[in-house]
Amino acid sequence: MRKHIIRLSLFCMAAGALPQACTPALDYVNTGAINPDNVWNDEKLINAFLTDIHGSMIPSWPVNGNSSDEAMNAPGSMGNYLRGIISVASDGQDLVYTNIDKINFFLAKLPTVSPTVLSEEKKKQMTGQALFWRAWDYFGKVVTFGGVPLILNPQDPSNKESLFIPRNKTSECVTQIIADLDAAIASLPDQWDNANYGRIDKGAAMALKGKVLLWYASPMFNPSNDQSRWQKAYEANKAAVDFLKAQGKGLLGAYGQIWKQERNKEVIMVNQFSYPDHPFNQAGIRPQPLTQGDANRNQPLLPLLHAYPKKDGSPMQFDPAKLLSDPAYNEQYMTDFVTNRDDRFYATIFTGGTPYPTPDLPTGTRYWSAWRKAADASAPGGFKYISLASDQKAVTIGSGVSGFFEIKGLDNTLTSTVIGNAATDWVEIRFAEVLMNYGEAANEVGKADEALQVLKDIRARAGITPGAAGKYGIAAASQAEIRDAYISERFVEFAFENKRWGDLRRWKRFDLVNQTKFRQGIYFVLKDGEKIEWTDDISNAAVRKKFTAVFIENLDGDPQYKFNLDTSHWFYPISQKNLEASSVLKQNAEWGGTFNPLE
């Protein structure tokens, strides 16, 4: 069917340029038209087919602040799923096989290509890349639904009945994913040359294999805690770490440079952005009025803000009652919050009253996403909070609602007028993730020393001091404590990297979100009678004394926006329209069906 569609469209394009192109007696042959069959006689076209698969599947920068307890985009924007309002009708997901179809077609055609067109080595490398992407796609499906129909060869659309395939067991899908990745690992080069940088290589395939096995060993798929699964995850991730180290990969020295120094040693899998061909529009993650169009997304919430440790590795202390009643405690809290934090805090989070990375502001001017009180008889308590940023720029939308913003990966050379032209690469898999996957699995197979060493390495790179005992502030000792330490460390290390929601699901830890109840925040409020200059810096103790920290229990301002995730649903349902289109598809048991995604 694909061939006929391409052939028809190409014919129409060629014929449309000719007068009387549809005259029955026309015998003109357009030798300039691309014949689909000729694709497989041209190395460049074959490579373009594979590149199209890569380009359509590789993930991009996530701007999804409403997806977990990391951040929010705006008041009232909390999704129903987070609120526990769920149903097949609203949450059903479609089974989409567009990419699988393209990959299977490519894999079927590649062996037919003449060796005069493609060498066997190039065929091997292309096969490895295609198998990686098939594994990637099926992994995404399994993470969403559990087992899905495994389609490994091109289908014949003229045989309608053959198109309807029942779901395979989850275990069968995982076996196939690992088989594809093992074949890819055996086929791919250790690294590509500069001209092909960014293509999938052996290290990326090994990293994905480790990630797949980590998920399969995690509580979501492994509620009985089958230790053999953890052992396989440990072995695969350790092999990936060892191989990547041998290739010169490792933790980049400065955390914040990961997204500024292209092609650095931490990059394992990357979507390379460039202007003007493939820019990243960063308008959404910048605050108004320092951007244009969409704005104020990914505003960090209090759980994330508190998750970053201090420079000595100790955790932030927070007591809302003392914050309100004890001025000395409040002052110390602000000092601890603003100064001497983990390097990752400053590379990821913008705090009002510190230099915002944009040339839109005059040199030395701070962006004050902080607050002042204003009388308002209609507001609770008879007052409301007004953004200092609104005063600064004479606008009413100023500093969003949380008062904090994401700056990870932000191009600090762009003014708001050209914020759509960013060329910051998106690192989908980096060495730190592979390392932490290995460390987490090591803990589950009883190798506590290895697990703790990974945490120490991660914290050392973040600028945390080792302390006299050389523990980098890590108090964990037991397996359960180390497990919790990994939960906390991943929250910080991978903030805004589209990892948090998946981690919460695979750990089956929605309770961590629900226990906060609301999307909470902290406001730095200018004390009555105090004034600031726009060149003031809250890192200065004298400036901080002009403010008091105020706990905001519900940034949405409405009690209906409350975390209430359903802890009996871990897989998503198949959409009703998919079920109605096929008599052989079965719904997940969690959603009223008969399919068990744990088999």
N, C-alpha and C positions, 0 to 999 in steps of 0.2 A: 504494500500500500504506500509505503514511503517513496518507493521508486517511482510509482505512477504519479504521485502528487508532484514530486520534484520535476519529473519529465514534462508534465502538463504545464506547470508554471514556467519552466524554462522555455518551452515552446511558445507559450503565449507572449512572454517578454520579447523573444526574438521575432515572432510573427507580427507583434503589434507595431513594430517599427517599419513594416513593409506595406506599401499600398496594396489593397486587395489581397491581404495576406491569407484570407480564408477561401480564396477562389479554388474550387475543387481540382482544377487542372494544374495548380501551382506545383512545380517540381524543384523549386529552389532549395538548396541545402545551406543552412547557416552554419558554416564551419567554425564560427566564433562562439557559438553557444556551448555551454558546459553540459556534456552528456553525463548523467549520474554514473553510468558504467565506467566512464573515463576517470572518475575520481580514484579508482583503484589502480590506475596506471600512472599516477603522478604522486611522487613522494610529498610534495608540498601540499596537495589537496588532502592526502591521507592525514598528514600532520595537522592540517587545519580542522579536520573532523574531530580529532582527538583534543585539540586545543579548545574547540567549542564545548566539548563535554566538560573539560576542566573549568572553563570560564563560567559555565552555567551552574556548576555545583559548588565551587569553592566559597565558603562563607565570607561575609563582609563584616564591617564594623557594626556591632549591635548598639542600638539606641533604644533600649527597652526598659526604662527605669521602673515601669509598673509591674515587672514580671516576678518580683520576689520581695524580700525585705531589705534589699540593697538600697533602693532609691524610689523616687516617685517623679512623675512628670507634671502633675497639677492636682489641685484639690478636687476630690470627687472622681479621680481617674482610676481608682482601684478597681480591677476587674472582678467580675462575679466569681470566677474560680477561686480567687484568694479569699473571697467572702463566704465560700462554701455553698454558693448558689450554682448547682451543677445539674446537668441532664444530658442525655444522648443528643437531644435536639440542639442544644446550645454548644456542647463541647465535642460532638462527634467530628472526627478527623477523616479526611479522604485518603484512600490508598491511591497514590499517584505513581504510575510506572513509566512516565515519559523518559526519565534518565536511564532506567534499567533497559528499556526498549532500545534506546540509542546505543548503549554499551554492548548489549547482546548482539545487535546488528554489526557493530564494529568488530567484535571478537569473532563473529562468524565469517566476516569478509576478509579479515587480515590474513588467514592462512592461504587464501587463494591468490594473494598478490605475488606476482612474479619476483624471483630473487634479483632480477635485473632492475627492478623498481625499488625494492627494499631488501637490504641484507637481512639475514636471519637474526643478527644481533639487534638490529633496529626493530624488527618485528617482536623480538623478545621483550625489549624495553617498552614498546608501545603496549604490548599485552599486559605487562606488569602495571603500567599506569591505569589501564582500563579496569583491571581486576581490583586495584585499590579503590577506584571510584564506585565499582559495584558493591564492594564491601562497605564503603562509606554510606551508600544509600540504604542498603539493607540494615546496617547498624542503626541508622536514624529511624527506620521503620520499627525495628525490634524495640528500641528504647521507647517508642511511642505506644505501640500496641502489644508487644510480645510477638509471638509467632505470626508470620504473614505468608501468603503464597510465594513460594520460591519459583521464580521464572528465570531460567538460565540459558534459554535459547530463543531466537526470534520466533514469534508466533505467526501463524497464518490467519489473517483476518477473514479469509473466505470460509474458514471452518469455525463458525461462531461458537459451537459447543466447546471447542478446545480452549477457548479464551477464558472460560470460567473454571478457575482452579481453587480448591479449598486451601485453607490456611495450613501451613506446616507447623509442627511443634516449634516452640521457641528454641529448644535444644538443637533441633535440626537446622534452624536458621543460623544459630551461633556456630555450629560445626561448619556450615558452608562459608560463613564470613571468615572464619579462621583459615579455611582451606584456600580461599581467594587471597587472603593476605600472605599466607605462606608461599603461595605461587608468585605473588608480586615481589615478595622479599627476595626470592631466588632469581628474579628476572631483572630487577631494577639496579641501576648503578649505585655505587656508594654515595656519590655526589655528582651533580651535573656541572658542566663547564659554565662560565659566566653567561654565555649566550642563551643557555637554557635554564638559568637560575629561576627557581620558583616551581619547576616541575616536580612531581612527586618522585622522591628517591627512596632508597632502601630504609634510611633512618625514619622517614615519615611513616612508612608502612609498618615498621617495627613498633613505633610509638602508638599507632592506631591499634595494633594487635594487643599491646599491653592495656590500652584503655578499654577495649572491648571486654577483655577477660576480667579487668577490674570491675566493670559494671556487672558482669555476669556473676561475679563472686559477692557482690554487695547485697545487703538485705532485701532490696526490692526484688531481685531475681533469686535470692538464696536465703530465704527466711530460716531454713534449717541450719545455716552456717556450715555447709559442706566444705570441709577444710581442703579437699582436693582442688576445688575451684580457686581458693586463695593461693594454693601452691602454684598452680598454673599462672595465675596473675602475677605472682612474685617473680617467677622464672622469666616470663615474657618481658616484664618491665625492667628487670635487672639486665637482661640481655640487651634491651634497647638502650638503657643508660650506658652500659659498657661500650656498645658499638658507637654511640654518638660521641662519647668521650674520645674514642680512638680516632674519630673523624674531626677532632678539634672543637667539638661542641661543648658547651658548658654554661654556667651562670655568668652573664655579663656583669662586670664589676659594679656599674651604677644602674640601679633599678630604673630610674627615669629615662635613661638613654635607650632602653629597649625599643621605644617607639620613635626615637629621634635618629639613631644611628642605624641606617639601613644595612641589611645583610650581615648583621652581627652574629656572634657565635651562639646566641640563644635561640635563633630562629630555626624552627624545624619544618613548619608548613606555613606558607605566607600567601596572602593576596596582595600583590604589589599595585599600589595606587600611584598614579602620575597625572599631572596636568599638562595638556588638556584632554588626553585620550581617556583617562580613567580616574577622574578626581573623586575625592570623598567630601561631600558637603557636610561640614561640621557645624552648620548653623544651629541645629537642634540642641547641641550640648553646651552652647554658649548662653549666658544670661542676657536678657534684655536689660539695657538697650545696646549691648555690645555685640549685636548680631543683627540679622535681618530675617524676616519670615518666621519659621518655626523656631522656638526658643525654650529655654528653661527645662529641658529634659535631663534625666539622670541626676536629680537632686538627691544627694546622699541622705539617708535616714540615720537616726541616732544609733541603732545597733551597729551599723557599719562604722560610724564615726568613733564609737567606743571600742571597736574591735582592734584597732591599731594599738599596739603596745607603746610604752615609753621607750626612750633610748636605752634604758638599762634592761629592757625586756619585761618589766613588770606591767601588769594590766592597768588600764584606767579604772579608777574608783568612782562610783557614782551613787549618791544617795539623794533622791529628789527632795526628801523632807529636810535634810540638812542644807541642801542648796538654797532652800527657801528661808530657813530659820537662822542659819549661821553665816554671817558675812565673811568670816575668816575662811570657812570651808569653801564658800563660793569663790572667793579670790584665789585660793589655792587650786580649785578645780579649773578655773580659767587658765591659770599658769600652766598646769599640767596638760591641758587640752591644746594650747597654742604652741608651747615650746617643748623642745626635747622629745619629740615623737619619732617613731620609726620613720626612716627615709621614705618608705612607701606612702605614708600619709601625705607628705608634701608633694610627691610626684603624682598623686591621684586626686586629692581633695583640695579645692579652693576654699579658704576661709576668709570671710569678709575682713577688710582692714589690712590685708596683705597684698603684695603686688599681683594683680591679675595679668596673666601673660597675653597681652594684646597691645599693639601700637595705637589702638583707638584712644587710649587715655594719655594725657600729657605726662611727660617724664616725671617720675616721683609721685604721681597721683595714685592713691589706692582706690580700689572699688569696694565701697562699704556696703556689703550685703549684711548689714546689722540693722538694729531697730531702735525706735524711740516710742514712748507712750504718747497717745493722743486721746483726749476726752471724747467719749462717744456714748451717749446715754442709752443707745439701743444695743450696745455690745455687752456681753457678760462682764460683770465687774465695773461697768461704766467707762471702760476705756478699750482701745484697740492698739495694735502695734503697726507702726508705719515704717516702711523701709527707708533707711538712710540713703540707699542707692536711688530711691525715688527723688529724694531731696537733691541728690548730687546731679541727677540728669534731668530733673524737672519732668519726670514721667510718673505714671501711676503703677507701672508693672514691674519696676525695679528688680528686686532680688528673689523673684520666685516666691516659694513658700517655706522651703526648709532653711534657706539662708546659706546653703553650701552647694557647690557645683563640682562636677567631674572635670578634671583637666588632664587625665591620662590620655596621651596621644594627641593632645591639642597642638595644632600648628600655631605657635606664638608669633609668627612673622606676618600673619594675615590680618588685615583690617576687616571690619564687618562687611564692607562692600564687596570683598572677594572671598568671603569665608567658604563659599562653595568650591574653591579651587584647591583644597588641601590635597596633599600627596603623601599623607602618612600611611605607611603600610599596615595592614591588619595581620597580626601574627596569630594564626588560628591554633597552632600547637607550638609551644616553646619549651625549652629544655626544663624549665622549672616544673612544668606540669608532669613531664615524664618522670622527673626525679621524685616528685611528691606521690605520683601513682605507685612508684616502686617502694617508697617509704611506707605508705599506707598499707600496702600488701605485706611488707616485711613485718609490720606490727601484728598483722592477723595470723602470721605463721610462726609467731613467737620469737622473732628476731628484733627485740626491742632496741638493742644497741644500734642496729642499722637504721631503724625508724627514727630514733632520736638524733642520729648524726645528720640525717637529711634535714630535719627541722633546724638544727644548729647551722647548717650550711645556708639554708634559706634566710635565716635571721641574720647571719653574719653579713650576707650581701646587702641586707636592708639597713646596715649601719648600726645594728644593735650590739652593744658591748658584751663581751663574754662573761664578765664578772669574775670574782675570785674563784668560783667553782667551775667556771667554763661552761655554764649551762645556758647562757644567753636568755636568762629569765624563764626557762622552761622548768616548771615544777612537776610535770607529769612523770610518773614512774611505772604504774601498772598499765596493762594492756588497755583497759577502759579509759584511763586518764590520757594515754597517748592518742587513743582514738579521738577523744574530745579535743585534744590539742591540734590534731589534723583538721578537724572541723573548723576550729577558730582560725588556724593559719591559712587555710584555703580561702576563707572568707576575705581575708586581707590581701593575700598574694594575687588573687585573680579577680579582684573587684572590677566590675564593669567589663569582664571578658566573657560573659555569657556562660559561666560555669555554675553559678550559685543555685539556680533552679534545678539543674540536673543533679547536683550534689545532694540537695535536700530530698529529691525524689529517690535517688538510689540508696541513700542512707535511711529512708523512711523517717525523716525527722521534720515533718511539718510542725511538730510541737514547738520547735525553736522559733517558728514564725508566730504561731498562735499565742504563745505566752506573752508576746509584746502587746497584744490586743489591738492597738491602733498604730498608725504610722506616726512615730514619735520624732520629736526634734528638740533642738536646743537653740534658744535665741540669745544673742548678746545684745542687751538692751542698755542704751545710753541712760545713765542716771539723771534724775531731774536736776536741771540747772547746769549740766555739763555741756560742753561744745567740743566738736572736733574740727580739725583742718583736714582737707582731703589728702594731705601729704602725711598725716599721722599713720603710724603702723602699730597694729595691735600686738605685735611681737614685743613692743616696748612696754615695760611694766607700768610706767606712768600713764600711758594711754589706756592700758587694760583697767586701771583703777577707776576710769570713767564709766566702766560698764559693769553690769551684773548679769550673770547667767540665769536664764529662766527656762525651766522645763516646759515643753509644750507636749501634752499627752496625745493630742489628736490634731495633726497638721491638716487633715481634711476638714476639720471643724464640724463634723456631722457623725453621730454615733453609728449610723448605718454602715459607714465605711470602716469595718472591723475585720481583722484577720480571723478567719474561721475555717481554715482548710479542712476538708473532709479526709480523715485519716484512714478511711477504708477504700479509697480509690488512689491507685498508684499508676495504673495504665490508663490511657485514654480510650474512649469508645470509637469504634468504626462508625462513620456517618450513616445515617439512615438511608440516604440515597444510594450508597455503596451496597448496603445490605439488600435493598429492594432490587438493585440491578443484577444481583447474583444469588441464585438459590443455594449455592454451596458455601457462602461465607457465613461464619458464625460470630456472634457478638461475644465480647469478653464477659466472663462470669460476673465481674464487678458491676457490670452495667445491665444485668438481667439476662445475659446469654449463657451459652454452655461451654464456651472456649476457655480453657485454663492456661493463662500465659506463663505459668510456672512449670509446665511440663517440658 
